[in-house]
Amino acid sequence: MVCASFDPNSSFSEGPAEPDVDAGTRQTRRILLLGALATTACLGCSTHARADDPPGSDERPQKGDLLVFSEGDKEGKLITAADLTAGGPPVHAWPKDPNTAVVRSASRLNEILIIKLDPAELDEKTRARAVDGIIAYSAICSHAGCPVTAWVKSDVGDKEVLKCMCHNSEYDPRAGAQVVFGPAPRRLAALPLALADGSLSVAGNFIGKVGAAQSG
């Protein structure tokens, strides 16, 4: 899943210069416009079911679905607890129907972030949805629907957080992925987990709204 990035310092034509507008105002206008373009590009990343996609591939995660890697050398393989590094970074995953073997990858809104943390660091509600400190959230930012891709130290604290690089929204996975920085209006949707024969599986529906209102 690729989302276009924009450099505020790159060359960008704004039309004829306005002699009565100072450089600072022009720079502010340029940053705002580039931010809007980045948001539009991210919204265009949405994938929709095609005619040749198997039935169920665009359905939201179902209880009992297994979780498989959505990228990298292990793409499509089942995710086990042993595949996760304590303290992060998160792993990107798709849900997979165990009965039909259909991977629900026809909608980007189904991509999931899985991360293993110290259970003692999780708040009560988060710990109840986790299994051995392993928790899962939607990988789609609640602000403009961009992908949440980074695992970095927070701008407002000393712990690592999940971060959307489009507009710098940050989410604390230890506290239900609540917003700790940036413009996101609400936390990431959470997905309850269970273990099935050593592999991670879905224990219930998403808790909370997936993605942004604009992302469909």
N, C-alpha and C positions, 0 to 999 in steps of 0.2 A: 504494500500500500504506500504510494508515493504522493507527497503533497508538495506543491511548488513552494519555493522559498523566495524571498525578496530581500535585497540589500538596500537599505535606505540611502546608502552612499553611492549607489550605482547611477549611471546616467539616465535621466528621465526628462522628457520634454514636457514642459508645462505651457507652451505657447509663448506669445510675446511677453517680454518683461513688463512689469508694472512699476513705473517710476515712483509711484506714491506708496508703494508697499516695501517695507524694509526686508532685509535678507532673512531675519529671524522668522518673520511671518511666512515668507515663501517656503522656508525649510519645514515649518510646522505643517503647512498645507501638503507638502510633498509626502511627509511621513504618514499623515492621515490617509492620503490617497493610496499609498502603497499598502498600508494596512488593510484598506478595503479590498484592494486587488488580491491580497493574500487570502482573505476570508473567502472571496468568490472562488478562487482557485481550489481551496479546500472543499468547498461545497460541491465543486465539480468532480471531486474524487469519489463520490458515492457510486457504489456498484449496485446494479439491479439484476434481478433474475432474468436470464435469457431463455429463449425457447428451448435451447439444448441443455439447460441446467436440469439435473434430476429433481424429481418432486421432493420437497422438504428442504432443499438446500438453502432457501431464503427464510426459513422459519426460525424464530427465536430459539435459543437453547431450551431443551426440554429436560425434565427430571430424568436422570439415568443416562443422559448423553455422556460420552467419554470426551476427553480433551486431547487435542493433537496439536503439534507445533504448526504454526501458520507461516513460518519462514525458516531460512537457514538450512544447514545440512540435514537436519532431522525433520524437515517439513513433511507433515502427514503422519508422523509416527506418534504413538501414544505417549503422553507425558506422565511420568511417575514422580513420586516425591524425591527420588534420588537425582532427578534431572535438575532440581532447583538448588541454587546456591543460597545458603542462609544469609540474610541481609541484602539480598538482591544481587544483580539487577533482575527486573521482571522478565518473564517469558511471554511471548505473544502466542495466542492459541485460538483455534476454532473448535466449536462443539461438533461432535460426530455422533450420528445415530448408531447405536450399537447393533441394531437389528437389520438396518438396510446398508450400513457402512457409508451412508451419505454424509459428507462433510458439509456443514452449513456455512459455506463460504460465499454464497451468492449475494449476500448483503454485508457490506462493511460494518454495519451496526452490530454484527455478531462477533466481531473480533474482541478478544478478552486478554486482559493482563493478569498474569499469575505471579505472585511473589511470596517468598517464604521469609517470615520475620519471627523474632522472639515472641512466643505467645504472651509473655509477661508485659510486652510493650503494647499489646492490643487492648482497646477499650472493651467493655463487656459485650456490647452488641456485635462488634467486629469479631471477637473471639468466638461467639456463638455460631457465626457463619463459616468459620475457618475449620481446617483440619490440620492438627499438628503445626499450627502457626502459618499454614498456607492459606492465602486469601486471593480472591479474584474480583476484578472490576472490569467494567466496560472500557475499551481502549479508545473511546470516542469522547472528545472534550465536550462539556455541556455548554460551552460558550458559542462557538461557531461551527462545531462539528469536525474540527481538525483531529488528526490522530494524536494520541498522547504517547510520545516516543521516548522521553528522557527520564533518567533516574539520576537526580543531581541533588546537591545540598541546597536546601531552601534559601531563598533570598531573605527570609525573615526568621530563620532559626538555624540550629546546628545539626539537624537531621536530614537525611535524604528524603526526597518527595518525588511523586510522579508529576511530570511537567509536560505541558503542551507548549511547543516551541513557536506556534503561530502568534500567540498573544501573551505568552508567559504565565498562563494560569497554572497554579500549583495545587496538588491534592495530597493530603496526609493519609496514607493507606492504613495507618494504625488507628485512626479515628473515623472509620467509615468513608475514607476518601473525601473528607470535608475540605472545602476550599480554604487555603491558608494564604494565598496571594493571587493577584490578578483579577481579571474581569469576569471569570466564570460565575454564573448566577447560582449554581447548586453543585452538590457533590456528584461524583461519578456513580453510576448505577452499580450495585454490588451483586455478585452471583454466589449463592451458597455452594459449598463444595463438600464432597465425600470421597472416600477411597473405595475403589472396587477392584479387588484382586491386585492391589499395589498401584493401580493407575488412578489418576484423578478423574472424578466424574462430577456431574452437575447434580446438586441436591435440591434444587428448586428454581423457580423463575427469577429473573432479574428483580431486584428490589430498587425501585426508583426508576425515573425516566432515562432511557438510553439516548445519549447524544443531545443535540440541540434542536430547538423547534424548527430551525431552518434546514436541518439535514434530512428531514423526511423519514 
